[in-house]
């Protein structure tokens, strides 16, 4: 239940759905396994725990969603080998080379024939909507993965008026400033960072388990490199790696935070999952709101 990565987006208008209306919409696009000739399938699945009734789980002003994706696994090497074998047979039988569109058609026919016997793999991407604060937060480590969920939610609801956080200057400039010792009081620098040199000959330096205030690290900034990833601890609550594209990776929540729900026994699994969801989503939203203030002067 505790998100390990996060990408976040702002609603440009109020999210008007209640749980009943949201569940009704999601039920129209519930997950169905891949058909025999389908490469992949998307659909909504129970978000809090397998077997629970609601696709959209609500606690306070938070909605939890889960998108399931199933893909057929066809190894590229196998397809390539069979295409080459089929082309060779045609070349021998007809004395001509197989090229272009014909070769592509052979590949498509082979894929279509092999799909019913292909292995399948499934994955689930979760997100929560903070209706009151106006955020949607996707547990994804890349924008392409997040966009899969957002695009499917847009299809499900008919529209999804969201935008990334609007900021005045590049995030890397703020991270540069923090590594120079000007981080806010509620942040503590970790021991990991990535530096990039902008320009035609872009170079990357990755540092782990180092003192970011050391002269060696500061020299990277002096030489024109910029911080593109930075390990941070915030408010004795969350540790993570913040990237220049505002992806929050490798999120860890403090033991003190998690212990707040220790009084709920493991026997009451759903109650514990619900309590953890509220705690987790509220804390991530609080962190995002803090980043918004720091990175978007208009919000201050």
N, C-alpha and C positions, 0 to 999 in steps of 0.2 A: 504493500500500500504506500510505502514511503517512496516518492519519486526520486530517481537517481540523476535525472537530467531534466532540464526545463527550457522551453521556448515560450515566450509570452507575447500576447497581442492585446491591443485595446479595442473595446467596442466603441464605435463612433456614434451609436445611439443605444438607448436602454434595451437590455435583453428582456423581452416581455413574457417569455414562456414561464408557466408554472410546471410543476412536475407532471401533472396529468397531461397537459398539452404536449410537453416534450416527449414523454413516453409514447404518446399516440403517434407522433411524427416518426420516432425511431423505430417503432414497430412496423412501419411500412417498409423499412429497409433492414429488417433483422437478418443476421448472418445465415447464409445457406452454403453448404459445401460446394466445391467446384463440381460442375457437371463433367461428363466424360470428355468433352472436347473444349473445356474452358482452361485457359492458362492460369487464371487467378480469380478469386472471389473476395468481395468485401462485404461486411455487414456488421451491424451493432450487436453486441452480446452483453450479458449481465456484467455490470461494471464493478459492483462491490465484491461479489463472490459468485462462483459458478453455481447455478441452480436457483439463485434468488429471482424474485418475480420481476422487479423493475429493471429495465435497461438503463434508465437514468436514475441514479441514486441521489437523493437530496438530503442534505443536513444543513440546517440554518439557511444561509444564502448561497450555498455551494451545491453544484450539480456535478456528479462524477459520471463520465462517459467512457466506454471502451469499444474500440473498433477492432474487429477481428479480420485478419487477412490470411487467406489460404492460397498457396502457390504450388503449381506443379513443378517438380524438379526434373529437368531434362539436361543432363550434362552437355555442355557445348562441344566437348571433344567427341562425344558419341554421335551427335548430330553431324558434325563436320566429317567424321569418318564415313558415315553412311551416305552422305551427300556425294563425297568424292567417289565412293564405290559405285553409286548409281550413275554418275557422270561417266565414269570409266567404261561401264557396260554399254552405255549409249554410244560412246566414241568408237568402241570396238565393233559394235553391231552396225553402225551407220557411217563410220569413217569421217566423223566431223567433231569439232570441238563444241562443248556445251558452255554457253556464256550467258552473262547478264540475266535478263528476265527469266529465261528458261531455268537457269540454275536456282534462282530465287524461288520459282514455283516448285521445283523439286524439293527444296528445303521445307517449304510450307506444307507440302503434302506429307513429308516424312514426320514433321512435328505433329500434324493432325492425326496421323496413324499411331504415333507413339503415346499421345496424351492419355488414352484410357489406361495404359499400364504404368504411367509415371508415378513416382512417389510424391507425396504431398507434405508440405511443411506449413505450420501455422504460427502466427505471431499476433500479439495484442498490443495496441497502442492506446494508452489512457490519456485523458485530459480532464481538467475540471474547469467549470465556469463559475466565476465569482460574480454573481448577479448584482450585488450591491456595489462592489468596487469597479465593475466593468472590465474584467480581464477574462481571457481564456488562456489557460496554461497547458501546454502539451508536453507530456513526458517523452521527449525525443532528443537525440543528440545531433540531429541535422535538420535543416529547414526542409529538405525534400521529404523526410519521414513525417515531419509535422504537417506538411502540406497535404499529404495523403489523407490524414484525418480531417483537416480543415476543408479540403475540397469535397469530401464525402458528406461532411456535416452541412456544407453549403448546398449540396444536392438534396439532402434530406429536408432541410428547412426552407429551401427556395431562395434564401439569401443569407449572407453572414457578413454584416458590416463591421469588419475589423481591420486594423492597421497595426504595423509594428510601432513600438514606442518612438515617438518623434523626438529627436535630439538635435541640439544646436551645433555641436562640433563632434568630430569622430571620437568614439569611445577610447581609442588607443591614446589620445592626448590626455584624457583623464587618468588612464592607467599609468602613463608616463609620470604624471605628476605625483601619483600615489607612491610609485617606486622611488621617487626622489625624496620621500619622507613627508609628503603632504596629504597622507591618507586621512579620512575623517576619523574622529575619536572612537566611533563604534566599530571600526574595522581594524583588523590586525593582518599584516601581510604574512602569507605562508612562506614556503621555501621553494616555490616552483614558479617559473615564468617562461614565456617564449618571447623572443625578440625578433623582429623582421626589419630588414633594410628595404625601404621603398625604392623603386626605380627599375631600370631595365635589368640589372644584375641583382635580383632579389636574393638575399641570403637569410637563412633562419638559424637562430641559436636557441637551443632548449636547455634550460637550467633546472636541475632538481637537487633538493637537499642542500641548498646554498643560502647564505645570508644575502638577501636582496639589497641590503644597505651597504654591502661591501664595496670597496673602490673598484674592484674588477667588474661588478655588475653595473655600477654607476657609469663606468667608462663606455659601456654599450650605448647608453643614452647620449653621452657626450659625443659619440661618434655618429650620431644620427639615426640610430635604430629606434624602433618603436615597440612598445609592449602590446602584444596581440593576445596573450593569455596570461592570467595572473591568479595564483592561488590566494584565497582570502578566508579569513574567519570573521563572521559578523555577529556582533551582539551576544557572544557566548551561546549562540543558538544554531547557526548554520556554518558549515565550511564547504567550500566549493572552488571550482575554477571558472572564472568569468572570462569570456572571450570577447573579442572586439565586435563580433556580430550580435552580442547580447545573449548568446547561448550560455546557459548555466549548466556546467557539467560536473559530474562526480560529487553530487550533493550528499552531504552527510549531516545528520541532525544530532545535536548533542544528547548525551545520555540523560542529562537533567530534563531535557524536553520530553524525551520518550518515556521517562519514568512517571510522567504525570498521569499516564493511563495504567500504571501497574496495578491499581486497585481493581481493575476489571479482569476477572479470571479468564484463563485461556479456554475454559469450558464454554463461555459465552462468546463464540468466535465472531458472530456478526456484530455484536455490541462493541467488541474490541476493534474490529475493522472500521466501524463507523466512527468511533472515538479517535482512532489514529488518523482517519481521513480528515476530520474536522481540524485536528491539531496541525497536521501537515499542511493542508491547504491554507489555513489562516496564517501560518508562519511564512510560507512561500509568498503569499500575497503581501505580507508585511515587508518582506525583503524587497519585493518588486517595487512597492510604493517608495521605499527608501532609495532604490536605484533611480527611480523616476525623478525624485527631488534632486539627486546629485548630478544626473546626466541631462536633465531637461530644465534649464533655467526658467522656462515659462511656467513650470509647475511649482516653483518656489514662492 
